[in-house]
Amino acid sequence: MPLSVTIITRNAAGQLERCLASIAFADEVVVVDSGSTDGTVELAARHGARVVRKEWLGFGAQKQYAVDAASHVWVLCVDADECLSPELREAIVAELKAPRGFVYAVARRNRFLGRWLKHGEGYPDWNVRLFHREHARWGSEPVHERIVTRSPVLRLRGDLLHDSAETLEKYLDKQNRYTSLQAESLRAAGRRANACQLVLSPLLRFVKFYLWRLGFLDGVPGLVHITIGCMNSFNKYAKLKALERASE
């Protein structure tokens, strides 16, 4: 089965080359760029990718735009700061020779504070990335976008390696933007925040990922990772409550 790989980019030149090298086996690579000024477009073109320019629509809508722009019905969606492990690459090639289904999740392994996380939220961070586009599509969420499908989701062996190589300061800035977008999305959907959510959401997240899923085995990076995650849970509902008060 011919395969299209889609990537959305904006000023990703420092990360994109490694990503493109890991997907060189694909029949087509589509890069949808939203205004890069750092040579991302030129780099993608040198590697044989088809570059489409599109103003930013939000994560979910932008990724679906890339899927719609692909030439083939089988699509693999990756981010510019991700690359395929050799095992995952082999698993995809083998699966497309005789697909068992239409939608596949892969285990994403996250690198944080210089360490590849093996537990907690950091691994295995299952993400649907390979699918037949007549059976799945990206949702319209502005952040933390998800695949919408009615088909069974199968799993592939191998890892999708996520190494953003960003500083902790930039990571925190990004999380702050994401929680603001999440709060706005919840507000638009008519959701309201309450004290139980503010207290229990971060607490349950800590118990689930740091204790139950053994995040403590990842040392200090694992502790910092889950602490930021719990802070995100709190901030999302705190910002939602602030939006409620502002509209009163």
Secondary structure, DSSP 4 states (H G I P E B T S, - for coil): --EEEEEEESS-HHHHHHHHHHTTTSSEEEEEESS--SSHHHHHHHTTPEEEE-----HHHHHHHHHHH-SSSEEEE--TTEEE-HHHHHHHHHHHHS-S-SEEEEEEEEEETTEE--STTTSSEEEEEEEETTTEEE---SSS--EEESSPEEEEEEEEEE-----HHHHHHHHHHHHHHHHHHHHHTT----HHHHHHHHHHHHIIIIIIT-GGGGHHHHHHHHHHHHHHHHHHHHHHHHHHHHT-
